[in-house]
Amino acid sequence: MIGYQLLERAPLRARNTFGVEATAALLADVRSPAALAELLDYPLVRQSEVLILGEGSNLLFAGDFDGVVIAPATTGIQIIEEDADRVRVRAEAGERWDDLVRWSVGRGLHGLENLALIPGSVGAAPIQNIGAYGADISQSLAFVEAFDRDQHVHRTLAAADCVLGYRDSLFKREAQRWVVTAVAFDLRRSADLRLDYAGVREEIAAMGVESPRPLHAAEAISRIRARKLPLPSLLGNAGSFFKNPSVPSAQSEALADRFAELPSFADGDGKQKLSAAWMIEHCGWRGFREGDAGVAAQHALVLVNHGHASGAQILSVARRVADSVEQTFGVALEPEPRIIGARW
Ligand SMILES: Cc1cc2nc3c(=O)[nH]c(=O)nc-3n(C[C@H](O)[C@H](O)[C@H](O)COP(=O)(O)OP(=O)(O)OC[C@H]3O[C@@H](n4cnc5c(N)ncnc54)[C@H](O)[C@@H]3O)c2cc1C
C-alpha cells in the first residue's frame, strides 16, 4: 500500500462547497504522514504550486488549478492524556470537524460545543482559527502537527506558535509551507457554558432543557445555524464570504453618526470591528441574483451558487458587493475564503 491515490486532470466540483467546476492538474488523496513526506519529495511536486484541500468549504475556485492538490485523508480521534479536570484529544486532519465536536460533547467534554456544525476538516480548523458563537479554537488548542515543506520534516507546533488571530494563523500566512496532519485540543470535564450569544439560551429553553450540558449547547447552536445558513448540499456556498472589517475607532464613530444602527464591537488597539453583513444588506444586496451567482436571501454575508455559476461569476458578484460597500461606507471588505486562480 503506497498510502496515496493520484488522479490527473481531476474534477473538483464535488470537492468544493460552492459546487463550481474546476480541475486540478494532479490530485492526491493521502492516507498517512509517511506517504505525505514521500509525495512532497517528488521533484514534480517540489516544483509545483501545491494546494492543500480539506472539504473545500472555505475556497473559491475562480479557474482551474494548474498545480498539485493534496487532500489529507487520515482519520482517527484519540485521548492522549487526561487527568481529573482535563482531557487532551488528538484528531487526524482528515476527520470531519463536526464529527470531532459530536465526539467531544457526546463524552460531556467542554471546549468545542460552540463550534458545532462548522463544515470542513479538522486539518483546516487552525488555518483560519475557526470561530462562531463567541468561541474559536484558540481557546482550546493544545498543539498542531504539521509537515514543514521548507525543512521537509514533520513538526509539532505548540498553540502559542500557531499565531492564531481573527480568521488568521501562521498556516494561513505561509500557505505553501505547512500541511497540517493532526490537531490536539485540551478539553475540560467541567466549565461554564458560553450561552450569551444571540438566541442560544432561548433555543435551549425551547428544547425544554433546564441544566444544559455541552451536548445541549452544540444542539441549540446547530439548530440556529441550520435555520440561518443555507445548506451547501442544497445551495452552493462557503459560509461568510467577507470578514468583519476592523477600523480605527474615530472612523467607526464617524460612521455611527451617519448610520446609527451599524453594529460595531471593540477590537482592541483603539479599533472597532464593523458588521460586514449589515453594510452589505444596507447596500441592498441580500437576495441579489445574476444568472446562477448571487447573495443568499437568508444572509447577506453568504454568496451562493444557484446551480451552474462559475467561480469567476461568483467572484464578480463579490467584487461588486465590496465596491458598493466601499463607496457607501469608505470601508474595504476582504474575502474570508481563499480565492484560487485569481487575485482579489
Ligand atoms: C455553510 C458554512 C458555514 C461556515 N461557518 C463557519 C463559521 O461559523 N466559522 C468559521 O470559522 N468558518 C466557517 N465556514 C468556513 C469553513 O467551514 C471553515 O473555514 C473550515 O475550517 C474549512 O475547512 P475545509 O476542510 O473545508 O477547508 P478547505 O476549504 O478545503 O481549505 C480552506 C483553507 O485551508 C487550507 N487547508 C485545508 N486543510 C489544510 C491542511 N490539512 N493543512 C494545511 N492547510 C489546509 C486550504 O489550503 C485553504 O487555504 C463555513 C463554511 C460554510 C460552507
PDBQT file of the ligand as one rigid body, heavy atoms in Angstrom, charges set to zero:
ROOT
HETATM    1  C1  LIG A 401     -22.237  26.877   5.489  1.00  0.00    +0.000 C 
HETATM    2  C2  LIG A 401     -20.866  27.253   6.003  1.00  0.00    +0.000 A 
HETATM    3  C3  LIG A 401     -20.740  27.804   7.265  1.00  0.00    +0.000 A 
HETATM    4  C4  LIG A 401     -19.465  28.150   7.764  1.00  0.00    +0.000 A 
HETATM    5  N1  LIG A 401     -19.382  28.681   9.013  1.00  0.00    +0.000 NA
HETATM    6  C5  LIG A 401     -18.165  28.997   9.526  1.00  0.00    +0.000 A 
HETATM    7  C6  LIG A 401     -18.060  29.530  10.860  1.00  0.00    +0.000 A 
HETATM    8  O1  LIG A 401     -19.042  29.676  11.571  1.00  0.00    +0.000 OA
HETATM    9  N2  LIG A 401     -16.821  29.847  11.316  1.00  0.00    +0.000 N 
HETATM   10  C7  LIG A 401     -15.698  29.653  10.565  1.00  0.00    +0.000 A 
HETATM   11  O2  LIG A 401     -14.607  29.968  11.064  1.00  0.00    +0.000 OA
HETATM   12  N3  LIG A 401     -15.781  29.152   9.301  1.00  0.00    +0.000 NA
HETATM   13  C8  LIG A 401     -16.965  28.818   8.770  1.00  0.00    +0.000 A 
HETATM   14  N4  LIG A 401     -17.059  28.318   7.495  1.00  0.00    +0.000 N 
HETATM   15  C9  LIG A 401     -15.824  28.167   6.705  1.00  0.00    +0.000 C 
HETATM   16  C10 LIG A 401     -15.231  26.736   6.745  1.00  0.00    +0.000 C 
HETATM   17  O3  LIG A 401     -16.162  25.818   7.204  1.00  0.00    +0.000 OA
HETATM   18  C11 LIG A 401     -14.001  26.653   7.637  1.00  0.00    +0.000 C 
HETATM   19  O4  LIG A 401     -13.043  27.601   7.246  1.00  0.00    +0.000 OA
HETATM   20  C12 LIG A 401     -13.346  25.269   7.597  1.00  0.00    +0.000 C 
HETATM   21  O5  LIG A 401     -12.323  25.178   8.545  1.00  0.00    +0.000 OA
HETATM   22  C13 LIG A 401     -12.789  24.913   6.209  1.00  0.00    +0.000 C 
HETATM   23  O6  LIG A 401     -12.461  23.536   6.229  1.00  0.00    +0.000 OA
HETATM   24  P1  LIG A 401     -12.200  22.740   4.900  1.00  0.00    +0.000 P 
HETATM   25  O7  LIG A 401     -11.678  21.393   5.278  1.00  0.00    +0.000 OA
HETATM   26  O8  LIG A 401     -13.406  22.768   4.048  1.00  0.00    +0.000 OA
HETATM   27  O9  LIG A 401     -11.019  23.603   4.272  1.00  0.00    +0.000 OA
HETATM   28  P2  LIG A 401     -10.804  23.981   2.730  1.00  0.00    +0.000 P 
HETATM   29  O10 LIG A 401     -11.897  24.856   2.270  1.00  0.00    +0.000 OA
HETATM   30  O11 LIG A 401     -10.543  22.747   1.947  1.00  0.00    +0.000 OA
HETATM   31  O12 LIG A 401      -9.476  24.837   2.835  1.00  0.00    +0.000 OA
HETATM   32  C14 LIG A 401      -9.506  26.117   3.423  1.00  0.00    +0.000 C 
HETATM   33  C15 LIG A 401      -8.065  26.630   3.566  1.00  0.00    +0.000 C 
HETATM   34  O13 LIG A 401      -7.352  25.808   4.461  1.00  0.00    +0.000 OA
HETATM   35  C16 LIG A 401      -6.243  25.183   3.813  1.00  0.00    +0.000 C 
HETATM   36  N5  LIG A 401      -6.153  23.818   4.343  1.00  0.00    +0.000 N 
HETATM   37  C17 LIG A 401      -7.155  22.909   4.413  1.00  0.00    +0.000 A 
HETATM   38  N6  LIG A 401      -6.713  21.786   5.024  1.00  0.00    +0.000 NA
HETATM   39  C18 LIG A 401      -5.414  22.003   5.321  1.00  0.00    +0.000 A 
HETATM   40  C19 LIG A 401      -4.401  21.220   5.950  1.00  0.00    +0.000 A 
HETATM   41  N7  LIG A 401      -4.634  19.977   6.402  1.00  0.00    +0.000 N 
HETATM   42  N8  LIG A 401      -3.150  21.744   6.082  1.00  0.00    +0.000 NA
HETATM   43  C20 LIG A 401      -2.876  22.998   5.625  1.00  0.00    +0.000 A 
HETATM   44  N9  LIG A 401      -3.801  23.783   5.024  1.00  0.00    +0.000 NA
HETATM   45  C21 LIG A 401      -5.043  23.291   4.880  1.00  0.00    +0.000 A 
HETATM   46  C22 LIG A 401      -6.560  25.244   2.328  1.00  0.00    +0.000 C 
HETATM   47  O14 LIG A 401      -5.394  25.203   1.541  1.00  0.00    +0.000 OA
HETATM   48  C23 LIG A 401      -7.291  26.570   2.244  1.00  0.00    +0.000 C 
HETATM   49  O15 LIG A 401      -6.368  27.631   2.233  1.00  0.00    +0.000 OA
HETATM   50  C24 LIG A 401     -18.305  27.951   6.970  1.00  0.00    +0.000 A 
HETATM   51  C25 LIG A 401     -18.444  27.387   5.682  1.00  0.00    +0.000 A 
HETATM   52  C26 LIG A 401     -19.715  27.035   5.199  1.00  0.00    +0.000 A 
HETATM   53  C27 LIG A 401     -19.843  26.395   3.855  1.00  0.00    +0.000 C 
ENDROOT
TORSDOF 0
